[in-house]
Amino acid sequence: MNAPMAGFLQDVPLSVVIGAGGTGGHIYPGLALAEALRRYEPGARISFVGTERGLETRLIPEAGYPLHTVDMIPFDRSLGAKRFTLPAALLRSGAACRGILRAQGAQVAVGMGGYPSAPVILGARMAGLPSVAHESNAVPGRANAFAARLTPHVALAFEESAWHLPASVRPEVTGMPLSGPLAALDREAVRDHAREQLGVPADVRLVLFNGGSLGAARLTEAALGLAERWQNRGDVRLLIKTGPAGLDDARRRLLSGGGRVAAAVPYLDRMDLAYAAADVVVCRAGSATVAELATVGMPAVLVPYPHAPGDHQTHNARVLTEAGGGVLLPDGATTAEALAAVLGPLLAEPLKLRAMSYAAAAAGANGRHSRAADRLARKVLRLAGGRFAGLADHDRPTHNTKEYS
């Protein structure tokens, strides 16, 4: 190769296109991967593919990354007769993704789950580019189960996912990519600071209700009932993340009873501080949430969403509950009375909560999730080849602990 051409190739920036959409459980890991790639290659061009319907339309631009949208229907049996149009829709969106990959000069495509993932992997196959499909749940979603047939590079957040993939797939367990503040969180070290930031007195127990990126009506309803039931307690506070849709009603109800012990917020920008301040969390069992709980050692009451495809949230929850780091409460049984029966004894037994914290951390497989973003980034760099493959052989600073100062 002549010198001018070698210099030109040396100047070509890393370009990666990430398919992630629908819920925060797919989008936030994609953003964590993007952060990690930028740590290795600060000049990298990272862009995302999603649809017009999911949270990606807000979360990805807010994080500073370009978002390209394609028209794709979900891999969902509930679509009825419309599901027969899925092959044609997938081909159209795959072709659109091929065009996006070429326009971005991408060297690698990554599918992080959700229905934008499969078109990106298919588009890479059409364009002759390497790709990686990352599966975040203990039971693979339909989009990634399909995508796994189109690429030899499949990464898993949980080992259990491999049991549900075709025998021909040889996946790598990388863990769940988490943002720097969560991956580096030491709950005990920042607990006092976190409680000061959230206005939680030092001598009370804090229960965090986290229904996921959109909130969960079942959890909000049970939390509001519990706040009314415990409204005269001085030793407990409830922090209820309702999602935007449930906020106004929750705040109206707290004004009429329970407002002395509970506060409702639409979302939490600093989940690291919320986890550090809390004694126990009541939450859905999305894959990202379960990985966060394991990474930070957070005791939890897990209420799996009952309509998740393949009941994957129950499988996710068992990663923690079978290790002793959480309590599983079925959605239909989640009432104020049931929560009082579960949470009351836990809040009265600090040693039990500490033991659950250790068990949850042990379920995190020795920090697997805290290192997952870098591990997946190195896999992407190797697939990009050339000088980028060399970057994958060197560790980079993994987290920015200044977030806690």
C-alpha positions as CSV (number, residue, x, y, z in Angstrom):
1,M,0.0,0.0,0.0
2,N,1.4,3.4,-0.9
3,A,2.0,6.0,1.8
4,P,-0.8,8.4,0.8
5,M,-3.4,5.6,0.9
6,A,-2.1,4.4,4.2
7,G,-2.5,7.9,5.6
8,F,-6.0,8.2,4.3
9,L,-7.1,5.0,5.9
10,Q,-5.5,6.1,9.2
11,D,-7.7,9.2,9.1
12,V,-11.0,7.3,8.5
13,P,-13.0,7.8,11.7
14,L,-14.6,4.9,13.5
15,S,-18.3,4.8,12.5
16,V,-20.8,2.5,14.3
17,V,-24.6,2.4,13.8
18,I,-26.6,1.1,16.8
19,G,-30.2,-0.1,16.5
20,A,-32.0,0.4,19.8
21,G,-35.6,1.5,20.5
22,G,-38.9,1.1,22.2
23,T,-38.0,1.2,25.9
24,G,-35.2,2.4,28.1
25,G,-34.2,-1.2,28.6
26,H,-32.8,-1.2,25.1
27,I,-31.9,2.4,24.7
28,Y,-29.8,3.0,27.8
29,P,-27.5,0.0,27.2
30,G,-27.0,1.3,23.6
31,L,-26.0,4.7,25.0
32,A,-23.7,3.0,27.4
33,L,-22.0,1.2,24.5
34,A,-21.7,4.6,22.6
35,E,-20.0,6.1,25.7
36,A,-17.6,3.2,25.9
37,L,-16.7,3.5,22.1
38,R,-16.0,7.2,22.6
39,R,-13.7,6.4,25.5
40,Y,-11.6,4.2,23.2
41,E,-12.0,6.4,20.1
42,P,-13.0,10.0,21.0
43,G,-13.5,11.0,17.4
44,A,-15.9,8.0,16.7
45,R,-19.1,8.7,14.7
46,I,-21.9,7.0,16.6
47,S,-25.5,7.2,15.3
48,F,-28.6,5.3,16.2
49,V,-31.5,3.7,14.3
50,G,-35.0,3.6,15.9
51,T,-38.6,4.3,15.1
52,E,-40.9,7.3,15.5
53,R,-42.9,5.5,18.3
54,G,-40.4,4.8,21.1
55,L,-38.5,6.6,23.8
56,E,-35.5,6.8,21.4
57,T,-37.0,9.9,19.8
58,R,-36.3,11.8,23.1
59,L,-33.5,9.9,24.8
60,I,-31.1,9.6,22.0
61,P,-31.1,13.2,20.8
62,E,-30.9,14.4,24.4
63,A,-27.7,12.3,24.8
64,G,-26.3,14.1,21.7
65,Y,-26.4,11.3,19.1
66,P,-28.0,11.4,15.7
67,L,-31.2,9.3,15.4
68,H,-32.3,7.8,12.0
69,T,-35.8,6.4,12.0
70,V,-37.2,3.5,10.0
71,D,-40.8,2.3,9.7
72,M,-40.9,-1.1,11.4
73,I,-43.7,-3.1,13.0
74,P,-43.1,-5.1,16.2
75,F,-42.4,-8.8,16.3
76,D,-45.7,-9.4,18.1
77,R,-48.3,-12.1,17.8
78,S,-51.0,-9.8,19.1
79,L,-50.9,-7.9,15.7
80,G,-53.4,-10.5,14.4
81,A,-53.5,-10.6,10.6
82,K,-51.1,-7.7,10.3
83,R,-48.3,-10.0,11.4
84,F,-48.3,-11.5,7.9
85,T,-47.0,-8.2,6.6
86,L,-43.9,-8.6,8.9
87,P,-41.6,-10.2,6.2
88,A,-42.3,-7.4,3.7
89,A,-41.9,-4.7,6.4
90,L,-38.6,-6.2,7.6
91,L,-37.2,-6.2,4.1
92,R,-38.2,-2.6,3.6
93,S,-36.7,-1.5,6.9
94,G,-33.6,-3.6,6.3
95,A,-33.1,-1.9,3.0
96,A,-33.5,1.5,4.6
97,C,-30.9,0.5,7.2
98,R,-28.5,-0.6,4.5
99,G,-28.8,2.9,3.1
100,I,-28.2,4.5,6.5
101,L,-25.1,2.3,7.1
102,R,-23.7,3.3,3.7
103,A,-24.4,6.9,4.2
104,Q,-22.7,6.9,7.6
105,G,-19.7,5.0,6.3
106,A,-20.3,2.4,9.1
107,Q,-17.7,-0.3,9.7
108,V,-20.0,-2.2,12.2
109,A,-23.7,-2.3,13.1
110,V,-25.0,-3.3,16.5
111,G,-28.5,-4.4,17.4
112,M,-29.3,-3.8,21.1
113,G,-32.8,-5.3,21.0
114,G,-36.3,-4.0,20.4
115,Y,-37.8,-4.0,17.0
116,P,-35.3,-1.5,15.4
117,S,-32.6,-4.2,16.1
118,A,-33.5,-6.7,13.5
119,P,-33.6,-4.3,10.6
120,V,-30.2,-3.0,11.5
121,I,-28.7,-6.5,11.6
122,L,-30.5,-7.3,8.3
123,G,-29.2,-4.1,6.7
124,A,-25.7,-4.9,7.7
125,R,-26.1,-8.4,6.1
126,M,-27.3,-6.7,2.9
127,A,-24.4,-4.3,3.0
128,G,-21.8,-7.0,3.7
129,L,-20.8,-5.4,7.0
130,P,-20.1,-7.2,10.3
131,S,-22.7,-6.8,13.0
132,V,-23.3,-7.8,16.6
133,A,-26.7,-8.6,18.2
134,H,-26.9,-8.0,21.9
135,E,-29.6,-9.7,23.9
136,S,-30.5,-8.1,27.2
137,N,-33.1,-10.5,28.6
138,A,-32.8,-13.9,30.2
139,V,-35.2,-15.0,27.4
140,P,-34.4,-13.5,24.0
141,G,-37.0,-11.3,22.4
142,R,-38.4,-12.3,19.0
143,A,-36.5,-9.6,17.1
144,N,-33.1,-10.7,18.5
145,A,-34.0,-14.4,18.1
146,F,-34.4,-13.6,14.4
147,A,-31.3,-11.3,14.3
148,A,-29.2,-14.1,15.9
149,R,-29.7,-16.1,12.7
150,L,-28.2,-13.3,10.6
151,T,-24.9,-12.7,12.4
152,P,-22.3,-15.0,13.9
153,H,-21.7,-12.4,16.6
154,V,-24.2,-12.6,19.4
155,A,-23.6,-11.1,22.9
156,L,-25.7,-11.9,26.0
157,A,-26.4,-10.0,29.2
158,F,-27.3,-13.2,31.0
159,E,-26.1,-16.8,30.5
160,E,-29.6,-18.1,30.7
161,S,-30.4,-16.5,27.3
162,A,-28.2,-19.1,25.5
163,W,-30.7,-21.9,26.5
164,H,-33.3,-20.3,24.2
165,L,-31.2,-19.7,21.1
166,P,-30.7,-22.1,18.2
167,A,-28.0,-24.7,18.9
168,S,-26.0,-23.3,15.9
169,V,-25.6,-19.9,17.7
170,R,-22.4,-19.6,19.7
171,P,-23.0,-16.5,21.9
172,E,-20.6,-14.6,24.2
173,V,-21.7,-13.5,27.6
174,T,-20.6,-9.9,27.9
175,G,-23.1,-8.6,30.5
176,M,-25.4,-5.6,30.3
177,P,-23.8,-2.3,29.3
178,L,-24.4,0.3,32.0
179,S,-23.7,4.0,32.1
180,G,-20.6,5.1,34.0
181,P,-22.3,6.5,37.1
182,L,-24.2,3.2,37.7
183,A,-21.3,0.9,36.8
184,A,-19.0,2.7,39.3
185,L,-21.6,3.2,42.0
186,D,-20.5,2.5,45.6
187,R,-23.8,2.8,47.5
188,E,-22.3,3.1,50.9
189,A,-19.7,5.6,49.9
190,V,-22.2,8.1,48.5
191,R,-25.2,7.3,50.7
192,D,-25.0,10.4,52.8
193,H,-24.5,12.7,49.8
194,A,-27.4,11.0,47.9
195,R,-29.8,11.3,50.8
196,E,-28.9,15.0,51.2
197,Q,-29.5,15.6,47.5
198,L,-32.9,13.8,47.7
199,G,-33.9,15.4,51.0
200,V,-34.1,12.1,52.9
201,P,-33.5,12.3,56.7
202,A,-30.7,10.1,57.9
203,D,-32.9,8.2,60.4
204,V,-35.6,7.0,58.1
205,R,-35.9,4.0,55.7
206,L,-36.4,4.9,52.0
207,V,-38.4,2.7,49.7
208,L,-37.9,3.5,46.0
209,F,-40.7,2.5,43.5
210,N,-39.4,2.3,40.0
211,G,-41.8,1.3,37.3
212,G,-39.2,1.6,34.5
213,S,-38.8,4.3,31.9
214,L,-42.6,4.7,31.3
215,G,-43.7,4.0,34.8
216,A,-46.0,1.1,35.9
217,A,-49.6,1.7,36.9
218,R,-49.8,-1.4,39.1
219,L,-46.7,-0.3,41.1
220,T,-47.9,3.3,41.4
221,E,-51.4,2.2,42.6
222,A,-49.9,-0.1,45.2
223,A,-47.4,2.5,46.3
224,L,-50.1,5.2,46.8
225,G,-52.2,2.7,48.8
226,L,-49.1,1.9,50.9
227,A,-48.4,5.7,51.5
228,E,-52.0,6.1,52.8
229,R,-51.6,3.0,55.0
230,W,-48.3,4.3,56.4
231,Q,-49.1,8.0,56.5
232,N,-48.6,8.3,60.2
233,R,-45.2,6.6,60.2
234,G,-42.2,8.8,60.9
235,D,-39.5,6.2,60.1
236,V,-40.3,5.5,56.4
237,R,-40.4,7.5,53.2
238,L,-41.6,6.4,49.8
239,L,-40.2,7.8,46.5
240,I,-42.5,6.9,43.7
241,K,-41.3,7.2,40.1
242,T,-44.6,7.3,38.2
243,G,-43.6,8.1,34.6
244,P,-45.1,11.2,33.1
245,A,-48.5,9.8,32.4
246,G,-49.3,8.9,36.1
247,L,-47.7,12.0,37.8
248,D,-50.7,14.4,38.1
249,D,-53.1,11.7,39.5
250,A,-50.5,10.4,41.9
251,R,-49.8,13.9,43.3
252,R,-53.5,14.7,43.7
253,R,-54.0,11.5,45.6
254,L,-51.0,12.1,47.9
255,L,-52.5,15.5,48.8
256,S,-55.5,13.7,50.2
257,G,-53.6,11.1,52.1
258,G,-50.0,9.8,52.2
259,G,-48.2,13.0,51.3
260,R,-46.4,13.1,54.6
261,V,-44.4,10.0,53.8
262,A,-44.4,9.9,50.0
263,A,-43.3,11.9,47.0
264,A,-44.1,11.3,43.3
265,V,-41.7,12.2,40.5
266,P,-42.1,11.6,36.7
267,Y,-38.6,10.2,36.3
268,L,-35.2,10.2,38.0
269,D,-32.2,11.7,36.1
270,R,-29.8,10.3,38.7
271,M,-30.7,6.7,39.3
272,D,-27.3,6.3,40.9
273,L,-28.3,8.7,43.7
274,A,-31.7,7.1,44.0
275,Y,-30.2,3.6,44.5
276,A,-27.6,5.0,46.9
277,A,-30.2,6.7,49.0
278,A,-32.7,3.8,49.1
279,D,-32.9,0.9,51.4
280,V,-35.0,-1.3,49.1
281,V,-36.6,-0.9,45.7
282,V,-39.9,-2.1,44.4
283,C,-39.6,-2.5,40.6
284,R,-40.4,-4.3,37.4
285,A,-37.9,-6.8,36.2
286,G,-36.6,-5.5,33.0
287,S,-33.2,-6.7,32.0
288,A,-31.4,-3.4,32.5
289,T,-33.1,-2.9,35.9
290,V,-32.0,-6.4,37.1
291,A,-28.5,-5.8,35.9
292,E,-28.4,-2.4,37.7
293,L,-29.6,-4.0,40.9
294,A,-27.0,-6.8,40.7
295,T,-24.2,-4.3,40.0
296,V,-25.0,-1.9,42.8
297,G,-26.1,-4.6,45.3
298,M,-29.7,-3.3,45.7
299,P,-32.2,-5.3,47.7
300,A,-35.5,-5.5,45.7
301,V,-39.1,-6.6,45.6
302,L,-39.5,-7.6,41.9
303,V,-42.9,-7.4,40.2
304,P,-42.4,-8.8,36.7
305,Y,-44.6,-7.3,34.0
306,P,-47.0,-10.2,33.2
307,H,-47.4,-9.5,29.5
308,A,-43.8,-9.5,28.5
309,P,-43.1,-11.8,25.6
310,G,-42.1,-15.2,26.8
311,D,-42.6,-14.0,30.4
312,H,-39.0,-12.9,30.2
313,Q,-39.3,-10.5,33.1
314,T,-40.0,-13.4,35.5
315,H,-37.0,-15.2,34.1
316,N,-35.0,-12.0,34.6
317,A,-36.2,-11.6,38.2
318,R,-35.2,-15.2,39.1
319,V,-31.5,-14.2,38.4
320,L,-31.8,-12.2,41.6
321,T,-34.4,-14.0,43.6
322,E,-32.8,-17.4,43.3
323,A,-29.6,-15.9,44.6
324,G,-31.4,-14.4,47.6
325,G,-31.0,-10.8,46.4
326,G,-34.7,-10.1,45.9
327,V,-38.3,-11.2,46.6
328,L,-40.6,-12.0,43.7
329,L,-44.2,-10.7,43.9
330,P,-46.6,-11.5,41.1
331,D,-48.2,-8.6,39.4
332,G,-51.8,-9.6,40.3
333,A,-50.8,-9.9,44.0
334,T,-49.2,-6.5,44.2
335,T,-51.4,-4.5,46.5
336,A,-50.7,-2.1,49.3
337,E,-51.5,-4.9,51.8
338,A,-49.1,-7.3,50.1
339,L,-46.3,-4.7,50.0
340,A,-46.8,-3.9,53.7
341,A,-46.5,-7.5,54.5
342,V,-43.3,-7.9,52.5
343,L,-41.6,-4.5,53.2
344,G,-42.5,-4.2,56.8
345,P,-40.3,-7.0,58.1
346,L,-37.5,-6.1,55.7
347,L,-37.3,-2.5,56.8
348,A,-37.3,-3.7,60.4
349,E,-34.3,-6.0,59.8
350,P,-31.2,-4.2,58.6
351,L,-29.1,-7.4,58.7
352,K,-31.6,-9.0,56.3
353,L,-31.3,-6.1,53.9
354,R,-27.6,-6.2,54.1
355,A,-27.6,-10.0,53.3
356,M,-29.8,-9.3,50.3
357,S,-27.5,-6.6,49.2
358,Y,-24.5,-9.0,49.2
359,A,-26.6,-11.7,47.4
360,A,-27.7,-9.3,44.7
361,A,-24.1,-8.2,44.1
362,A,-23.0,-11.9,43.9
363,A,-25.7,-12.4,41.2
364,G,-23.8,-9.7,39.3
365,A,-21.1,-12.3,38.5
366,N,-18.2,-10.3,40.0
367,G,-18.9,-7.0,38.3
368,R,-19.7,-8.5,34.9
369,H,-22.3,-5.8,34.1
370,S,-20.1,-2.9,35.3
371,R,-17.5,-4.0,32.7
372,A,-20.0,-4.9,30.0
373,A,-19.9,-1.7,28.0
374,D,-16.1,-1.8,27.6
375,R,-16.3,-5.5,26.8
376,L,-18.9,-5.0,24.1
377,A,-17.0,-2.0,22.8
378,R,-13.9,-4.0,22.4
379,K,-15.8,-6.6,20.4
380,V,-17.1,-3.9,18.1
381,L,-13.6,-2.5,17.6
382,R,-12.2,-5.9,16.7
383,L,-14.9,-6.3,14.1
384,A,-14.1,-2.8,12.7
385,G,-10.6,-4.1,12.0
386,G,-7.5,-2.2,11.1
387,R,-6.2,0.2,13.6
388,F,-9.5,-0.1,15.6
389,A,-8.8,-3.7,16.3
390,G,-5.6,-2.6,18.0
391,L,-7.5,-0.3,20.3
392,A,-9.4,-3.3,21.6
393,D,-6.3,-4.8,23.1
394,H,-5.8,-1.8,25.5
395,D,-8.0,-1.0,28.5
396,R,-9.3,2.5,28.8
397,P,-10.6,4.4,31.9
398,T,-13.9,2.7,32.4
399,H,-15.9,5.2,34.5
400,N,-16.0,8.8,35.5
401,T,-16.4,8.9,39.3
402,K,-16.5,12.7,39.3
403,E,-20.2,12.2,38.8
404,Y,-20.5,11.7,42.5
405,S,-18.8,14.8,43.7
